[in-house]
Amino acid sequence: MKDLERCFKQAKRQGACYIGVVIEMDGFEKPEVIVNSYENFQSKLEYYRKTYDEDCNHKYSKGIKLIACNYAFEFNQLEEDFIYILNNIERR
């Protein structure tokens, strides 16, 4: 959770337009990517704090975990970063 909070803090401080998170879910071949725009940063971080524990495991649904976070100023930059991340993730 500390890394996630740090990512959001840096994104806000630097004026990033997007934050994306990668979520791994049991039963799915590949993780999913969720992208949020600047206007939703604060409410989304609050949601993650309420819903995920300190190790970024979902509190209410076993087998769901936040595994990566990144921010960007342009959507295609975020897309490139996550393509790299998704191609290099080792499934747990």
PDB file of N, CA, C and O in Angstrom:
ATOM      1  N   MET A   1       0.829  -1.199   0.000  1.00  0.00           N
ATOM      2  CA  MET A   1       0.000   0.000   0.000  1.00  0.00           C
ATOM      3  C   MET A   1       0.870   1.259   0.000  1.00  0.00           C
ATOM      4  O   MET A   1       0.505   2.277  -0.587  1.00  0.00           O
ATOM      5  N   LYS A   2       2.010   1.177   0.657  1.00  0.00           N
ATOM      6  CA  LYS A   2       2.899   2.350   0.699  1.00  0.00           C
ATOM      7  C   LYS A   2       3.351   2.750  -0.706  1.00  0.00           C
ATOM      8  O   LYS A   2       3.392   3.937  -1.027  1.00  0.00           O
ATOM      9  N   ASP A   3       3.692   1.765  -1.547  1.00  0.00           N
ATOM     10  CA  ASP A   3       4.106   2.077  -2.922  1.00  0.00           C
ATOM     11  C   ASP A   3       2.962   2.705  -3.715  1.00  0.00           C
ATOM     12  O   ASP A   3       3.170   3.638  -4.489  1.00  0.00           O
ATOM     13  N   LEU A   4       1.765   2.188  -3.515  1.00  0.00           N
ATOM     14  CA  LEU A   4       0.594   2.737  -4.197  1.00  0.00           C
ATOM     15  C   LEU A   4       0.355   4.187  -3.774  1.00  0.00           C
ATOM     16  O   LEU A   4       0.131   5.059  -4.613  1.00  0.00           O
ATOM     17  N   GLU A   5       0.405   4.430  -2.473  1.00  0.00           N
ATOM     18  CA  GLU A   5       0.217   5.790  -1.971  1.00  0.00           C
ATOM     19  C   GLU A   5       1.306   6.725  -2.497  1.00  0.00           C
ATOM     20  O   GLU A   5       1.029   7.872  -2.846  1.00  0.00           O
ATOM     21  N   ARG A   6       2.532   6.237  -2.551  1.00  0.00           N
ATOM     22  CA  ARG A   6       3.642   7.036  -3.080  1.00  0.00           C
ATOM     23  C   ARG A   6       3.411   7.383  -4.551  1.00  0.00           C
ATOM     24  O   ARG A   6       3.672   8.509  -4.976  1.00  0.00           O
ATOM     25  N   CYS A   7       2.925   6.423  -5.318  1.00  0.00           N
ATOM     26  CA  CYS A   7       2.640   6.637  -6.735  1.00  0.00           C
ATOM     27  C   CYS A   7       1.597   7.745  -6.905  1.00  0.00           C
ATOM     28  O   CYS A   7       1.771   8.640  -7.733  1.00  0.00           O
ATOM     29  N   PHE A   8       0.526   7.687  -6.133  1.00  0.00           N
ATOM     30  CA  PHE A   8      -0.518   8.711  -6.215  1.00  0.00           C
ATOM     31  C   PHE A   8       0.025  10.083  -5.800  1.00  0.00           C
ATOM     32  O   PHE A   8      -0.275  11.092  -6.438  1.00  0.00           O
ATOM     33  N   LYS A   9       0.819  10.113  -4.738  1.00  0.00           N
ATOM     34  CA  LYS A   9       1.378  11.373  -4.259  1.00  0.00           C
ATOM     35  C   LYS A   9       2.288  12.007  -5.314  1.00  0.00           C
ATOM     36  O   LYS A   9       2.198  13.205  -5.581  1.00  0.00           O
ATOM     37  N   GLN A  10       3.155  11.202  -5.901  1.00  0.00           N
ATOM     38  CA  GLN A  10       4.059  11.715  -6.934  1.00  0.00           C
ATOM     39  C   GLN A  10       3.284  12.184  -8.164  1.00  0.00           C
ATOM     40  O   GLN A  10       3.611  13.213  -8.756  1.00  0.00           O
ATOM     41  N   ALA A  11       2.271  11.437  -8.541  1.00  0.00           N
ATOM     42  CA  ALA A  11       1.464  11.806  -9.710  1.00  0.00           C
ATOM     43  C   ALA A  11       0.796  13.159  -9.498  1.00  0.00           C
ATOM     44  O   ALA A  11       0.803  14.009 -10.389  1.00  0.00           O
ATOM     45  N   LYS A  12       0.221  13.352  -8.322  1.00  0.00           N
ATOM     46  CA  LYS A  12      -0.432  14.625  -8.025  1.00  0.00           C
ATOM     47  C   LYS A  12       0.578  15.766  -7.990  1.00  0.00           C
ATOM     48  O   LYS A  12       0.332  16.839  -8.541  1.00  0.00           O
ATOM     49  N   ARG A  13       1.706  15.532  -7.343  1.00  0.00           N
ATOM     50  CA  ARG A  13       2.729  16.574  -7.215  1.00  0.00           C
ATOM     51  C   ARG A  13       3.275  16.996  -8.578  1.00  0.00           C
ATOM     52  O   ARG A  13       3.542  18.174  -8.811  1.00  0.00           O
ATOM     53  N   GLN A  14       3.436  16.027  -9.471  1.00  0.00           N
ATOM     54  CA  GLN A  14       4.003  16.327 -10.785  1.00  0.00           C
ATOM     55  C   GLN A  14       2.956  16.734 -11.821  1.00  0.00           C
ATOM     56  O   GLN A  14       3.298  17.105 -12.944  1.00  0.00           O
ATOM     57  N   GLY A  15       1.688  16.664 -11.441  1.00  0.00           N
ATOM     58  CA  GLY A  15       0.626  17.075 -12.356  1.00  0.00           C
ATOM     59  C   GLY A  15       0.332  16.072 -13.456  1.00  0.00           C
ATOM     60  O   GLY A  15      -0.069  16.449 -14.557  1.00  0.00           O
ATOM     61  N   ALA A  16       0.531  14.792 -13.158  1.00  0.00           N
ATOM     62  CA  ALA A  16       0.244  13.746 -14.142  1.00  0.00           C
ATOM     63  C   ALA A  16      -1.243  13.736 -14.482  1.00  0.00           C
ATOM     64  O   ALA A  16      -2.082  14.112 -13.663  1.00  0.00           O
ATOM     65  N   CYS A  17      -1.548  13.310 -15.672  1.00  0.00           N
ATOM     66  CA  CYS A  17      -2.942  13.262 -16.134  1.00  0.00           C
ATOM     67  C   CYS A  17      -3.620  11.931 -15.843  1.00  0.00           C
ATOM     68  O   CYS A  17      -4.845  11.866 -15.739  1.00  0.00           O
ATOM     69  N   TYR A  18      -2.822  10.860 -15.710  1.00  0.00           N
ATOM     70  CA  TYR A  18      -3.376   9.509 -15.551  1.00  0.00           C
ATOM     71  C   TYR A  18      -2.595   8.713 -14.513  1.00  0.00           C
ATOM     72  O   TYR A  18      -1.386   8.877 -14.348  1.00  0.00           O
ATOM     73  N   ILE A  19      -3.323   7.853 -13.824  1.00  0.00           N
ATOM     74  CA  ILE A  19      -2.724   6.816 -12.984  1.00  0.00           C
ATOM     75  C   ILE A  19      -3.338   5.501 -13.431  1.00  0.00           C
ATOM     76  O   ILE A  19      -4.543   5.398 -13.658  1.00  0.00           O
ATOM     77  N   GLY A  20      -2.487   4.512 -13.550  1.00  0.00           N
ATOM     78  CA  GLY A  20      -2.964   3.179 -13.886  1.00  0.00           C
ATOM     79  C   GLY A  20      -2.510   2.191 -12.837  1.00  0.00           C
ATOM     80  O   GLY A  20      -1.417   2.319 -12.285  1.00  0.00           O
ATOM     81  N   VAL A  21      -3.335   1.217 -12.562  1.00  0.00           N
ATOM     82  CA  VAL A  21      -2.966   0.132 -11.655  1.00  0.00           C
ATOM     83  C   VAL A  21      -3.163  -1.191 -12.379  1.00  0.00           C
ATOM     84  O   VAL A  21      -4.029  -1.330 -13.243  1.00  0.00           O
ATOM     85  N   VAL A  22      -2.340  -2.151 -12.005  1.00  0.00           N
ATOM     86  CA  VAL A  22      -2.461  -3.501 -12.547  1.00  0.00           C
ATOM     87  C   VAL A  22      -3.007  -4.374 -11.431  1.00  0.00           C
ATOM     88  O   VAL A  22      -2.479  -4.382 -10.318  1.00  0.00           O
ATOM     89  N   ILE A  23      -4.070  -5.109 -11.738  1.00  0.00           N
ATOM     90  CA  ILE A  23      -4.726  -5.960 -10.753  1.00  0.00           C
ATOM     91  C   ILE A  23      -4.678  -7.400 -11.232  1.00  0.00           C
ATOM     92  O   ILE A  23      -5.114  -7.725 -12.337  1.00  0.00           O
ATOM     93  N   GLU A  24      -4.138  -8.252 -10.372  1.00  0.00           N
ATOM     94  CA  GLU A  24      -4.061  -9.683 -10.665  1.00  0.00           C
ATOM     95  C   GLU A  24      -5.250 -10.370  -9.991  1.00  0.00           C
ATOM     96  O   GLU A  24      -5.561 -10.102  -8.830  1.00  0.00           O
ATOM     97  N   MET A  25      -5.907 -11.260 -10.739  1.00  0.00           N
ATOM     98  CA  MET A  25      -7.074 -11.960 -10.209  1.00  0.00           C
ATOM     99  C   MET A  25      -6.964 -13.447 -10.501  1.00  0.00           C
ATOM    100  O   MET A  25      -6.691 -13.856 -11.630  1.00  0.00           O
ATOM    101  N   ASP A  26      -7.181 -14.251  -9.461  1.00  0.00           N
ATOM    102  CA  ASP A  26      -7.203 -15.697  -9.660  1.00  0.00           C
ATOM    103  C   ASP A  26      -8.231 -16.056 -10.719  1.00  0.00           C
ATOM    104  O   ASP A  26      -9.320 -15.485 -10.764  1.00  0.00           O
ATOM    105  N   GLY A  27      -7.873 -17.002 -11.565  1.00  0.00           N
ATOM    106  CA  GLY A  27      -8.799 -17.474 -12.581  1.00  0.00           C
ATOM    107  C   GLY A  27      -8.699 -16.741 -13.902  1.00  0.00           C
ATOM    108  O   GLY A  27      -9.354 -17.121 -14.873  1.00  0.00           O
ATOM    109  N   PHE A  28      -7.887 -15.695 -13.953  1.00  0.00           N
ATOM    110  CA  PHE A  28      -7.707 -14.944 -15.190  1.00  0.00           C
ATOM    111  C   PHE A  28      -6.283 -15.131 -15.685  1.00  0.00           C
ATOM    112  O   PHE A  28      -5.330 -15.114 -14.905  1.00  0.00           O
ATOM    113  N   GLU A  29      -6.156 -15.307 -16.979  1.00  0.00           N
ATOM    114  CA  GLU A  29      -4.849 -15.569 -17.575  1.00  0.00           C
ATOM    115  C   GLU A  29      -3.899 -14.381 -17.452  1.00  0.00           C
ATOM    116  O   GLU A  29      -2.710 -14.558 -17.189  1.00  0.00           O
ATOM    117  N   LYS A  30      -4.418 -13.185 -17.642  1.00  0.00           N
ATOM    118  CA  LYS A  30      -3.606 -11.966 -17.581  1.00  0.00           C
ATOM    119  C   LYS A  30      -4.212 -10.991 -16.575  1.00  0.00           C
ATOM    120  O   LYS A  30      -5.426 -10.986 -16.373  1.00  0.00           O
ATOM    121  N   PRO A  31      -3.375 -10.167 -15.943  1.00  0.00           N
ATOM    122  CA  PRO A  31      -3.893  -9.124 -15.055  1.00  0.00           C
ATOM    123  C   PRO A  31      -4.683  -8.083 -15.846  1.00  0.00           C
ATOM    124  O   PRO A  31      -4.565  -7.992 -17.068  1.00  0.00           O
ATOM    125  N   GLU A  32      -5.482  -7.309 -15.136  1.00  0.00           N
ATOM    126  CA  GLU A  32      -6.216  -6.232 -15.800  1.00  0.00           C
ATOM    127  C   GLU A  32      -5.592  -4.893 -15.424  1.00  0.00           C
ATOM    128  O   GLU A  32      -4.972  -4.753 -14.370  1.00  0.00           O
ATOM    129  N   VAL A  33      -5.768  -3.928 -16.295  1.00  0.00           N
ATOM    130  CA  VAL A  33      -5.248  -2.582 -16.078  1.00  0.00           C
ATOM    131  C   VAL A  33      -6.429  -1.629 -15.946  1.00  0.00           C
ATOM    132  O   VAL A  33      -7.353  -1.643 -16.761  1.00  0.00           O
ATOM    133  N   ILE A  34      -6.382  -0.810 -14.916  1.00  0.00           N
ATOM    134  CA  ILE A  34      -7.403   0.205 -14.701  1.00  0.00           C
ATOM    135  C   ILE A  34      -6.718   1.564 -14.758  1.00  0.00           C
ATOM    136  O   ILE A  34      -5.705   1.781 -14.094  1.00  0.00           O
ATOM    137  N   VAL A  35      -7.266   2.470 -15.546  1.00  0.00           N
ATOM    138  CA  VAL A  35      -6.687   3.804 -15.708  1.00  0.00           C
ATOM    139  C   VAL A  35      -7.681   4.841 -15.199  1.00  0.00           C
ATOM    140  O   VAL A  35      -8.867   4.802 -15.528  1.00  0.00           O
ATOM    141  N   ASN A  36      -7.180   5.759 -14.399  1.00  0.00           N
ATOM    142  CA  ASN A  36      -7.999   6.844 -13.865  1.00  0.00           C
ATOM    143  C   ASN A  36      -7.406   8.188 -14.242  1.00  0.00           C
ATOM    144  O   ASN A  36      -6.187   8.352 -14.290  1.00  0.00           O
ATOM    145  N   SER A  37      -8.273   9.139 -14.507  1.00  0.00           N
ATOM    146  CA  SER A  37      -7.825  10.489 -14.846  1.00  0.00           C
ATOM    147  C   SER A  37      -7.586  11.303 -13.571  1.00  0.00           C
ATOM    148  O   SER A  37      -8.031  10.935 -12.483  1.00  0.00           O
ATOM    149  N   TYR A  38      -6.880  12.400 -13.736  1.00  0.00           N
ATOM    150  CA  TYR A  38      -6.475  13.263 -12.626  1.00  0.00           C
ATOM    151  C   TYR A  38      -7.639  13.601 -11.686  1.00  0.00           C
ATOM    152  O   TYR A  38      -7.479  13.584 -10.465  1.00  0.00           O
ATOM    153  N   GLU A  39      -8.776  13.899 -12.244  1.00  0.00           N
ATOM    154  CA  GLU A  39      -9.926  14.316 -11.433  1.00  0.00           C
ATOM    155  C   GLU A  39     -10.363  13.246 -10.438  1.00  0.00           C
ATOM    156  O   GLU A  39     -11.003  13.565  -9.436  1.00  0.00           O
ATOM    157  N   ASN A  40     -10.034  12.001 -10.692  1.00  0.00           N
ATOM    158  CA  ASN A  40     -10.453  10.901  -9.821  1.00  0.00           C
ATOM    159  C   ASN A  40      -9.350  10.398  -8.894  1.00  0.00           C
ATOM    160  O   ASN A  40      -9.579   9.457  -8.135  1.00  0.00           O
ATOM    161  N   PHE A  41      -8.170  10.992  -8.933  1.00  0.00           N
ATOM    162  CA  PHE A  41      -7.044  10.479  -8.143  1.00  0.00           C
ATOM    163  C   PHE A  41      -7.395  10.324  -6.668  1.00  0.00           C
ATOM    164  O   PHE A  41      -7.208   9.247  -6.102  1.00  0.00           O
ATOM    165  N   GLN A  42      -7.897  11.376  -6.041  1.00  0.00           N
ATOM    166  CA  GLN A  42      -8.128  11.329  -4.601  1.00  0.00           C
ATOM    167  C   GLN A  42      -9.201  10.311  -4.224  1.00  0.00           C
ATOM    168  O   GLN A  42      -9.002   9.524  -3.298  1.00  0.00           O
ATOM    169  N   SER A  43     -10.321  10.313  -4.919  1.00  0.00           N
ATOM    170  CA  SER A  43     -11.388   9.370  -4.567  1.00  0.00           C
ATOM    171  C   SER A  43     -10.965   7.933  -4.853  1.00  0.00           C
ATOM    172  O   SER A  43     -11.371   7.022  -4.131  1.00  0.00           O
ATOM    173  N   LYS A  44     -10.166   7.710  -5.879  1.00  0.00           N
ATOM    174  CA  LYS A  44      -9.713   6.353  -6.185  1.00  0.00           C
ATOM    175  C   LYS A  44      -8.727   5.867  -5.138  1.00  0.00           C
ATOM    176  O   LYS A  44      -8.779   4.703  -4.740  1.00  0.00           O
ATOM    177  N   LEU A  45      -7.826   6.735  -4.682  1.00  0.00           N
ATOM    178  CA  LEU A  45      -6.895   6.348  -3.621  1.00  0.00           C
ATOM    179  C   LEU A  45      -7.657   6.009  -2.344  1.00  0.00           C
ATOM    180  O   LEU A  45      -7.329   5.032  -1.671  1.00  0.00           O
ATOM    181  N   GLU A  46      -8.652   6.789  -2.007  1.00  0.00           N
ATOM    182  CA  GLU A  46      -9.478   6.492  -0.832  1.00  0.00           C
ATOM    183  C   GLU A  46     -10.152   5.131  -0.981  1.00  0.00           C
ATOM    184  O   GLU A  46     -10.207   4.358  -0.025  1.00  0.00           O
ATOM    185  N   TYR A  47     -10.659   4.839  -2.166  1.00  0.00           N
ATOM    186  CA  TYR A  47     -11.272   3.537  -2.429  1.00  0.00           C
ATOM    187  C   TYR A  47     -10.260   2.411  -2.216  1.00  0.00           C
ATOM    188  O   TYR A  47     -10.567   1.419  -1.555  1.00  0.00           O
ATOM    189  N   TYR A  48      -9.062   2.558  -2.769  1.00  0.00           N
ATOM    190  CA  TYR A  48      -8.039   1.518  -2.619  1.00  0.00           C
ATOM    191  C   TYR A  48      -7.673   1.318  -1.155  1.00  0.00           C
ATOM    192  O   TYR A  48      -7.486   0.182  -0.719  1.00  0.00           O
ATOM    193  N   ARG A  49      -7.568   2.386  -0.397  1.00  0.00           N
ATOM    194  CA  ARG A  49      -7.252   2.272   1.036  1.00  0.00           C
ATOM    195  C   ARG A  49      -8.335   1.505   1.792  1.00  0.00           C
ATOM    196  O   ARG A  49      -8.030   0.718   2.689  1.00  0.00           O
ATOM    197  N   LYS A  50      -9.594   1.732   1.433  1.00  0.00           N
ATOM    198  CA  LYS A  50     -10.702   1.045   2.101  1.00  0.00           C
ATOM    199  C   LYS A  50     -10.816  -0.416   1.683  1.00  0.00           C
ATOM    200  O   LYS A  50     -11.255  -1.255   2.469  1.00  0.00           O
ATOM    201  N   THR A  51     -10.426  -0.723   0.456  1.00  0.00           N
ATOM    202  CA  THR A  51     -10.718  -2.021  -0.146  1.00  0.00           C
ATOM    203  C   THR A  51      -9.547  -2.994  -0.123  1.00  0.00           C
ATOM    204  O   THR A  51      -9.753  -4.207  -0.184  1.00  0.00           O
ATOM    205  N   TYR A  52      -8.322  -2.484  -0.037  1.00  0.00           N
ATOM    206  CA  TYR A  52      -7.127  -3.331  -0.081  1.00  0.00           C
ATOM    207  C   TYR A  52      -6.332  -3.184   1.210  1.00  0.00           C
ATOM    208  O   TYR A  52      -6.296  -2.109   1.809  1.00  0.00           O
ATOM    209  N   ASP A  53      -5.687  -4.288   1.636  1.00  0.00           N
ATOM    210  CA  ASP A  53      -4.885  -4.245   2.859  1.00  0.00           C
ATOM    211  C   ASP A  53      -3.484  -3.695   2.580  1.00  0.00           C
ATOM    212  O   ASP A  53      -3.193  -3.267   1.463  1.00  0.00           O
ATOM    213  N   GLU A  54      -2.625  -3.706   3.590  1.00  0.00           N
ATOM    214  CA  GLU A  54      -1.272  -3.155   3.463  1.00  0.00           C
ATOM    215  C   GLU A  54      -0.426  -3.875   2.415  1.00  0.00           C
ATOM    216  O   GLU A  54       0.503  -3.289   1.859  1.00  0.00           O
ATOM    217  N   ASP A  55      -0.743  -5.144   2.142  1.00  0.00           N
ATOM    218  CA  ASP A  55      -0.019  -5.911   1.121  1.00  0.00           C
ATOM    219  C   ASP A  55      -0.711  -5.844  -0.235  1.00  0.00           C
ATOM    220  O   ASP A  55      -0.348  -6.569  -1.162  1.00  0.00           O
ATOM    221  N   CYS A  56      -1.700  -4.977  -0.345  1.00  0.00           N
ATOM    222  CA  CYS A  56      -2.469  -4.746  -1.578  1.00  0.00           C
ATOM    223  C   CYS A  56      -3.341  -5.929  -1.992  1.00  0.00           C
ATOM    224  O   CYS A  56      -3.687  -6.072  -3.164  1.00  0.00           O
ATOM    225  N   ASN A  57      -3.693  -6.770  -1.029  1.00  0.00           N
ATOM    226  CA  ASN A  57      -4.669  -7.833  -1.277  1.00  0.00           C
ATOM    227  C   ASN A  57      -6.061  -7.277  -1.009  1.00  0.00           C
ATOM    228  O   ASN A  57      -6.265  -6.522  -0.058  1.00  0.00           O
ATOM    229  N   HIS A  58      -7.010  -7.653  -1.851  1.00  0.00           N
ATOM    230  CA  HIS A  58      -8.397  -7.211  -1.676  1.00  0.00           C
ATOM    231  C   HIS A  58      -8.913  -7.753  -0.343  1.00  0.00           C
ATOM    232  O   HIS A  58      -8.774  -8.944  -0.065  1.00  0.00           O
ATOM    233  N   LYS A  59      -9.499  -6.903   0.468  1.00  0.00           N
ATOM    234  CA  LYS A  59      -9.973  -7.301   1.791  1.00  0.00           C
ATOM    235  C   LYS A  59     -11.185  -8.216   1.746  1.00  0.00           C
ATOM    236  O   LYS A  59     -11.391  -9.013   2.661  1.00  0.00           O
ATOM    237  N   TYR A  60     -11.987  -8.113   0.701  1.00  0.00           N
ATOM    238  CA  TYR A  60     -13.266  -8.806   0.687  1.00  0.00           C
ATOM    239  C   TYR A  60     -13.379  -9.883  -0.379  1.00  0.00           C
ATOM    240  O   TYR A  60     -14.338 -10.655  -0.377  1.00  0.00           O
ATOM    241  N   SER A  61     -12.426  -9.946  -1.277  1.00  0.00           N
ATOM    242  CA  SER A  61     -12.451 -10.949  -2.351  1.00  0.00           C
ATOM    243  C   SER A  61     -11.073 -11.585  -2.461  1.00  0.00           C
ATOM    244  O   SER A  61     -10.142 -10.997  -3.011  1.00  0.00           O
ATOM    245  N   LYS A  62     -10.963 -12.779  -1.936  1.00  0.00           N
ATOM    246  CA  LYS A  62      -9.687 -13.489  -1.967  1.00  0.00           C
ATOM    247  C   LYS A  62      -9.254 -13.714  -3.421  1.00  0.00           C
ATOM    248  O   LYS A  62     -10.077 -13.999  -4.290  1.00  0.00           O
ATOM    249  N   GLY A  63      -7.945 -13.581  -3.666  1.00  0.00           N
ATOM    250  CA  GLY A  63      -7.418 -13.837  -4.997  1.00  0.00           C
ATOM    251  C   GLY A  63      -7.327 -12.616  -5.889  1.00  0.00           C
ATOM    252  O   GLY A  63      -7.039 -12.734  -7.080  1.00  0.00           O
ATOM    253  N   ILE A  64      -7.572 -11.433  -5.318  1.00  0.00           N
ATOM    254  CA  ILE A  64      -7.441 -10.186  -6.079  1.00  0.00           C
ATOM    255  C   ILE A  64      -6.369  -9.341  -5.403  1.00  0.00           C
ATOM    256  O   ILE A  64      -6.406  -9.127  -4.192  1.00  0.00           O
ATOM    257  N   LYS A  65      -5.413  -8.863  -6.199  1.00  0.00           N
ATOM    258  CA  LYS A  65      -4.288  -8.112  -5.643  1.00  0.00           C
ATOM    259  C   LYS A  65      -3.829  -7.023  -6.604  1.00  0.00           C
ATOM    260  O   LYS A  65      -3.732  -7.245  -7.811  1.00  0.00           O
ATOM    261  N   LEU A  66      -3.549  -5.845  -6.057  1.00  0.00           N
ATOM    262  CA  LEU A  66      -2.916  -4.765  -6.818  1.00  0.00           C
ATOM    263  C   LEU A  66      -1.431  -5.099  -6.913  1.00  0.00           C
ATOM    264  O   LEU A  66      -0.770  -5.288  -5.892  1.00  0.00           O
ATOM    265  N   ILE A  67      -0.907  -5.173  -8.129  1.00  0.00           N
ATOM    266  CA  ILE A  67       0.491  -5.586  -8.267  1.00  0.00           C
ATOM    267  C   ILE A  67       1.396  -4.527  -8.887  1.00  0.00           C
ATOM    268  O   ILE A  67       2.617  -4.682  -8.856  1.00  0.00           O
ATOM    269  N   ALA A  68       0.847  -3.476  -9.440  1.00  0.00           N
ATOM    270  CA  ALA A  68       1.680  -2.414 -10.016  1.00  0.00           C
ATOM    271  C   ALA A  68       0.869  -1.135 -10.139  1.00  0.00           C
ATOM    272  O   ALA A  68      -0.358  -1.155 -10.244  1.00  0.00           O
ATOM    273  N   CYS A  69       1.589  -0.030 -10.122  1.00  0.00           N
ATOM    274  CA  CYS A  69       0.974   1.286 -10.290  1.00  0.00           C
ATOM    275  C   CYS A  69       1.969   2.174 -11.012  1.00  0.00           C
ATOM    276  O   CYS A  69       3.176   2.084 -10.788  1.00  0.00           O
ATOM    277  N   ASN A  70       1.460   3.025 -11.871  1.00  0.00           N
ATOM    278  CA  ASN A  70       2.310   3.986 -12.562  1.00  0.00           C
ATOM    279  C   ASN A  70       1.450   5.176 -12.980  1.00  0.00           C
ATOM    280  O   ASN A  70       0.224   5.085 -13.029  1.00  0.00           O
ATOM    281  N   TYR A  71       2.101   6.272 -13.274  1.00  0.00           N
ATOM    282  CA  TYR A  71       1.386   7.468 -13.714  1.00  0.00           C
ATOM    283  C   TYR A  71       2.041   8.022 -14.964  1.00  0.00           C
ATOM    284  O   TYR A  71       3.187   7.702 -15.279  1.00  0.00           O
ATOM    285  N   ALA A  72       1.296   8.858 -15.669  1.00  0.00           N
ATOM    286  CA  ALA A  72       1.808   9.409 -16.924  1.00  0.00           C
ATOM    287  C   ALA A  72       1.101  10.720 -17.242  1.00  0.00           C
ATOM    288  O   ALA A  72       0.045  11.038 -16.695  1.00  0.00           O
ATOM    289  N   PHE A  73       1.717  11.458 -18.137  1.00  0.00           N
ATOM    290  CA  PHE A  73       1.159  12.726 -18.602  1.00  0.00           C
ATOM    291  C   PHE A  73       0.341  12.540 -19.872  1.00  0.00           C
ATOM    292  O   PHE A  73      -0.534  13.348 -20.185  1.00  0.00           O
ATOM    293  N   GLU A  74       0.634  11.470 -20.598  1.00  0.00           N
ATOM    294  CA  GLU A  74      -0.105  11.129 -21.812  1.00  0.00           C
ATOM    295  C   GLU A  74      -0.512   9.660 -21.743  1.00  0.00           C
ATOM    296  O   GLU A  74       0.229   8.814 -21.241  1.00  0.00           O
ATOM    297  N   PHE A  75      -1.694   9.383 -22.252  1.00  0.00           N
ATOM    298  CA  PHE A  75      -2.235   8.028 -22.166  1.00  0.00           C
ATOM    299  C   PHE A  75      -1.318   7.005 -22.831  1.00  0.00           C
ATOM    300  O   PHE A  75      -1.106   5.922 -22.286  1.00  0.00           O
ATOM    301  N   ASN A  76      -0.774   7.334 -24.000  1.00  0.00           N
ATOM    302  CA  ASN A  76       0.052   6.357 -24.706  1.00  0.00           C
ATOM    303  C   ASN A  76       1.335   6.037 -23.943  1.00  0.00           C
ATOM    304  O   ASN A  76       1.882   4.945 -24.096  1.00  0.00           O
ATOM    305  N   GLN A  77       1.819   6.962 -23.131  1.00  0.00           N
ATOM    306  CA  GLN A  77       2.985   6.698 -22.292  1.00  0.00           C
ATOM    307  C   GLN A  77       2.649   5.631 -21.250  1.00  0.00           C
ATOM    308  O   GLN A  77       3.436   4.716 -21.006  1.00  0.00           O
ATOM    309  N   LEU A  78       1.484   5.761 -20.649  1.00  0.00           N
ATOM    310  CA  LEU A  78       1.035   4.781 -19.664  1.00  0.00           C
ATOM    311  C   LEU A  78       0.837   3.425 -20.326  1.00  0.00           C
ATOM    312  O   LEU A  78       1.206   2.392 -19.768  1.00  0.00           O
ATOM    313  N   GLU A  79       0.259   3.436 -21.507  1.00  0.00           N
ATOM    314  CA  GLU A  79       0.045   2.199 -22.253  1.00  0.00           C
ATOM    315  C   GLU A  79       1.371   1.486 -22.509  1.00  0.00           C
ATOM    316  O   GLU A  79       1.465   0.275 -22.307  1.00  0.00           O
ATOM    317  N   GLU A  80       2.380   2.205 -22.942  1.00  0.00           N
ATOM    318  CA  GLU A  80       3.687   1.602 -23.205  1.00  0.00           C
ATOM    319  C   GLU A  80       4.287   1.002 -21.940  1.00  0.00           C
ATOM    320  O   GLU A  80       4.831  -0.102 -21.973  1.00  0.00           O
ATOM    321  N   ASP A  81       4.191   1.725 -20.826  1.00  0.00           N
ATOM    322  CA  ASP A  81       4.717   1.223 -19.556  1.00  0.00           C
ATOM    323  C   ASP A  81       4.029  -0.069 -19.145  1.00  0.00           C
ATOM    324  O   ASP A  81       4.686  -1.014 -18.708  1.00  0.00           O
ATOM    325  N   PHE A  82       2.709  -0.113 -19.283  1.00  0.00           N
ATOM    326  CA  PHE A  82       1.979  -1.294 -18.845  1.00  0.00           C
ATOM    327  C   PHE A  82       2.137  -2.469 -19.794  1.00  0.00           C
ATOM    328  O   PHE A  82       2.073  -3.618 -19.356  1.00  0.00           O
ATOM    329  N   ILE A  83       2.336  -2.223 -21.050  1.00  0.00           N
ATOM    330  CA  ILE A  83       2.638  -3.330 -21.965  1.00  0.00           C
ATOM    331  C   ILE A  83       3.923  -4.003 -21.511  1.00  0.00           C
ATOM    332  O   ILE A  83       4.005  -5.230 -21.474  1.00  0.00           O
ATOM    333  N   TYR A  84       4.918  -3.210 -21.169  1.00  0.00           N
ATOM    334  CA  TYR A  84       6.178  -3.765 -20.670  1.00  0.00           C
ATOM    335  C   TYR A  84       5.945  -4.539 -19.369  1.00  0.00           C
ATOM    336  O   TYR A  84       6.406  -5.672 -19.231  1.00  0.00           O
ATOM    337  N   ILE A  85       5.237  -3.935 -18.424  1.00  0.00           N
ATOM    338  CA  ILE A  85       4.972  -4.585 -17.141  1.00  0.00           C
ATOM    339  C   ILE A  85       4.219  -5.892 -17.344  1.00  0.00           C
ATOM    340  O   ILE A  85       4.606  -6.917 -16.782  1.00  0.00           O
ATOM    341  N   LEU A  86       3.154  -5.874 -18.136  1.00  0.00           N
ATOM    342  CA  LEU A  86       2.348  -7.079 -18.348  1.00  0.00           C
ATOM    343  C   LEU A  86       3.142  -8.189 -19.027  1.00  0.00           C
ATOM    344  O   LEU A  86       2.921  -9.368 -18.750  1.00  0.00           O
ATOM    345  N   ASN A  87       4.051  -7.827 -19.902  1.00  0.00           N
ATOM    346  CA  ASN A  87       4.860  -8.833 -20.582  1.00  0.00           C
ATOM    347  C   ASN A  87       5.954  -9.413 -19.699  1.00  0.00           C
ATOM    348  O   ASN A  87       6.553 -10.431 -20.046  1.00  0.00           O
ATOM    349  N   ASN A  88       6.222  -8.779 -18.566  1.00  0.00           N
ATOM    350  CA  ASN A  88       7.301  -9.230 -17.697  1.00  0.00           C
ATOM    351  C   ASN A  88       6.839  -9.683 -16.318  1.00  0.00           C
ATOM    352  O   ASN A  88       7.660  -9.923 -15.433  1.00  0.00           O
ATOM    353  N   ILE A  89       5.540  -9.798 -16.136  1.00  0.00           N
ATOM    354  CA  ILE A  89       4.995 -10.250 -14.858  1.00  0.00           C
ATOM    355  C   ILE A  89       5.078 -11.771 -14.780  1.00  0.00           C
ATOM    356  O   ILE A  89       4.748 -12.487 -15.726  1.00  0.00           O
ATOM    357  N   GLU A  90       5.531 -12.234 -13.623  1.00  0.00           N
ATOM    358  CA  GLU A  90       5.490 -13.672 -13.358  1.00  0.00           C
ATOM    359  C   GLU A  90       4.224 -13.946 -12.563  1.00  0.00           C
ATOM    360  O   GLU A  90       3.991 -13.335 -11.520  1.00  0.00           O
ATOM    361  N   ARG A  91       3.421 -14.852 -13.055  1.00  0.00           N
ATOM    362  CA  ARG A  91       2.176 -15.196 -12.355  1.00  0.00           C
ATOM    363  C   ARG A  91       2.505 -15.868 -11.041  1.00  0.00           C
ATOM    364  O   ARG A  91       3.418 -16.689 -10.963  1.00  0.00           O
ATOM    365  N   ARG A  92       1.757 -15.517 -10.009  1.00  0.00           N
ATOM    366  CA  ARG A  92       1.956 -16.105  -8.677  1.00  0.00           C
ATOM    367  C   ARG A  92       1.297 -17.450  -8.619  1.00  0.00           C
ATOM    368  O   ARG A  92       1.345 -18.117  -7.585  1.00  0.00           O
TER     369      ARG A  92
END
